[in-house]
Amino acid sequence: PPPPPPPPPPRGVMSSSTTDRRTVWLARAGTLLIRVLASTWRVHWVNDRFVRDEHARGQKIIYILWHGELLPLLWAHRGRDIALMVSEHRDGEILARIAVALGYRLVRGSSSRGAARALLVACRELDSGFDMAVTPDGPRGPARSVASGAAVIANRSGAPMVPVAAFARRAWRLRSWDRFMIPKPFARIVVAYADPVRPRPETSRDAADDQDRVRNAIDAAGGIAAGT
């Protein structure tokens, strides 16, 4: 008899027919390197009560963070029932596969591609009992710019946005638009949260204009992390 068909890829990951072998192997190698490197990191948490308090009330949350700090935050929050919004662009496929390997669910889309569908799926993930994680300046910047996605999801779902940041004094910074941070071996990483940003009782169009609150909240978390 013919061999059984291969299992379907994890939700949000493209099938092997739509992605090349190089992407698959890069994702596997990247996952292995991250696990080896990150196993040496020492993570220090600041203000994590903001997350615990929301969960104690049965409230799911939307983590908001800058794209350049994604790597240490992915590692620190692995296996916590979080759905990550990842671009549908080809360069988002490696990140998507690494995130799945670390225990994340995926919502594919960004402000420039698949936005409407991604917002609906994000709200469903929150309704299903998962937190969301969104990088408002992803996938291609400019750095620390704020797209409207996180605020719209918060407005539609009623979930608060919890700003989170990571800081490491010993880290490499890539020459990319976001100055992507890779903490060095045995680095001390501070993961800090700031006051949640509550959705306002406004329309989604009003929420889309609420960029300053999101930017200031993430920067506040970054200031706490850097000062600890």
C-alpha positions in Angstrom: 0.0 0.0 0.0 1.1 3.6 -0.6 2.7 5.3 2.4 0.4 7.5 4.6 0.4 11.2 3.8 2.7 13.4 5.9 1.0 15.1 8.9 -0.3 18.7 8.3 2.1 21.5 9.4 1.3 23.3 12.7 -1.4 26.0 12.4 0.0 29.1 10.7 3.1 27.3 9.2 3.2 26.9 5.5 3.3 23.4 4.1 6.4 22.0 2.5 4.9 22.5 -0.9 4.8 26.3 -0.3 8.1 26.8 1.4 11.6 25.7 0.3 13.9 23.3 2.0 16.4 26.1 2.9 13.7 27.8 5.0 12.9 24.6 6.8 16.5 23.8 7.6 17.3 27.4 8.6 14.3 27.3 11.0 15.5 24.0 12.5 19.1 25.2 12.9 17.9 28.5 14.3 15.8 26.7 16.9 18.7 24.5 17.9 21.1 27.5 18.3 18.5 29.4 20.3 17.9 26.5 22.7 21.7 26.1 23.2 22.4 29.8 23.6 19.3 30.6 25.7 19.9 27.8 28.1 22.8 29.9 29.5 20.8 33.1 30.0 19.7 34.2 33.5 16.2 35.8 33.3 15.2 38.3 36.0 11.5 39.3 36.1 10.2 42.8 37.1 6.5 43.7 37.6 5.3 40.3 36.5 2.4 40.9 38.9 0.7 42.8 36.1 0.4 39.5 34.2 -0.5 37.4 37.3 -3.2 39.8 38.4 -4.9 39.8 35.0 -4.8 36.0 34.8 -6.1 35.7 38.4 -9.2 37.6 37.2 -9.6 35.2 34.3 -8.6 37.9 31.9 -6.5 37.1 28.8 -4.0 39.7 27.7 -2.3 41.1 24.7 1.5 41.4 25.1 2.9 44.4 23.2 6.6 44.6 22.6 9.2 46.0 20.1 10.3 43.7 17.3 14.0 44.2 18.2 13.5 42.5 21.6 11.6 39.5 20.3 14.2 36.8 20.7 14.8 37.0 24.5 11.0 37.5 25.1 10.1 34.5 22.9 12.4 32.4 25.0 11.2 33.8 28.4 7.5 33.3 27.5 7.8 29.9 25.8 5.1 27.3 26.6 2.7 29.8 28.2 -0.4 29.4 25.9 0.4 32.5 23.8 -0.5 33.1 20.2 2.1 35.2 18.3 1.2 37.4 15.3 3.7 36.8 12.6 3.8 38.4 9.1 2.7 36.4 6.1 5.7 37.6 4.2 8.3 35.0 3.3 10.8 36.3 5.8 8.3 35.6 8.5 8.3 31.9 7.8 11.5 31.1 9.7 10.3 33.0 12.8 6.9 31.2 12.6 8.6 27.8 12.6 10.9 28.7 15.5 8.0 30.1 17.5 6.0 26.9 17.0 9.0 24.8 18.1 9.1 26.9 21.3 5.4 26.2 22.0 3.6 29.2 20.5 0.4 29.3 18.5 0.5 31.5 15.3 -1.7 34.2 13.9 -0.4 35.0 10.4 -0.8 38.6 9.1 0.3 42.1 9.5 -0.8 45.7 8.8 0.4 45.3 5.2 -0.9 41.8 4.4 -3.8 39.8 5.7 -4.6 42.4 8.4 -8.4 41.9 8.5 -8.3 38.1 8.8 -5.5 38.3 11.3 -7.5 40.6 13.6 -10.4 38.2 13.5 -8.3 35.2 14.3 -6.5 37.0 17.1 -9.8 37.8 18.8 -10.8 34.1 18.4 -7.6 33.0 20.1 -8.3 35.3 23.0 -11.9 33.9 23.2 -10.4 30.4 23.2 -8.3 31.1 26.3 -4.9 32.1 24.8 -3.0 35.3 25.3 -1.8 37.2 22.2 1.6 38.8 21.5 2.0 41.6 19.0 5.0 43.7 17.8 3.4 47.0 16.7 6.5 48.0 14.7 6.7 44.6 12.9 7.4 43.1 10.5 9.5 45.8 8.7 9.4 48.9 10.8 10.4 51.6 11.1 11.6 50.8 14.5 9.3 51.8 17.3 6.6 52.8 14.9 3.1 51.7 15.9 0.6 50.0 13.7 -3.0 49.9 14.8 -3.4 46.1 15.1 -2.9 45.7 18.8 -5.2 48.5 19.8 -7.9 47.3 17.4 -7.7 43.7 18.9 -7.9 45.2 22.4 -10.9 47.2 21.5 -12.8 44.4 19.9 -11.9 41.8 22.5 -11.8 43.9 25.6 -8.4 42.4 26.5 -5.9 44.8 28.1 -2.5 45.4 26.4 0.4 44.5 28.7 3.7 46.2 27.6 6.8 44.1 28.0 10.5 44.7 27.3 13.8 42.9 27.6 17.2 44.3 28.3 20.6 42.7 28.4 23.9 44.6 28.8 25.8 41.9 27.1 24.2 41.5 23.7 24.8 41.6 20.0 22.8 44.0 17.9 22.2 43.2 14.3 22.5 45.9 11.7 18.9 45.6 10.8 16.1 48.2 10.9 15.1 47.1 14.4 18.6 46.6 15.8 17.6 43.0 16.6 19.0 42.0 20.0 20.7 38.7 20.6 21.9 38.3 24.2 25.4 36.8 24.6 26.1 33.5 26.4 25.4 33.7 30.1 23.9 37.2 29.8 21.6 38.5 32.5 18.3 39.4 30.9 15.7 41.7 32.6 12.1 41.1 31.5 10.0 44.0 32.7 6.3 44.8 32.4 4.6 48.2 32.8 1.0 49.2 33.6 -1.6 47.6 31.3 -3.2 49.7 28.6 -6.9 49.3 28.9 -9.1 49.5 25.8 -11.3 52.5 25.7 -15.1 52.3 25.1 -14.6 53.7 21.6 -15.0 52.4 18.0 -12.3 50.4 16.3 -11.5 53.5 14.2 -10.8 55.5 17.3 -8.6 52.7 18.7 -6.6 52.7 15.5 -5.5 56.3 16.3 -4.4 55.4 19.8 -0.7 55.0 18.9 0.9 57.2 21.5 -0.5 55.2 24.4 1.0 52.0 22.9 4.4 53.5 22.2 4.7 55.2 25.6 3.7 52.0 27.4 6.3 49.8 25.7 8.9 52.5 26.2 8.0 52.6 29.9 8.6 48.9 30.2 11.9 49.4 28.4 12.9 52.1 30.8 12.1 49.8 33.8 14.1 46.9 32.3 17.2 49.1 31.5 17.1 50.6 34.9 17.0 47.4 36.9 
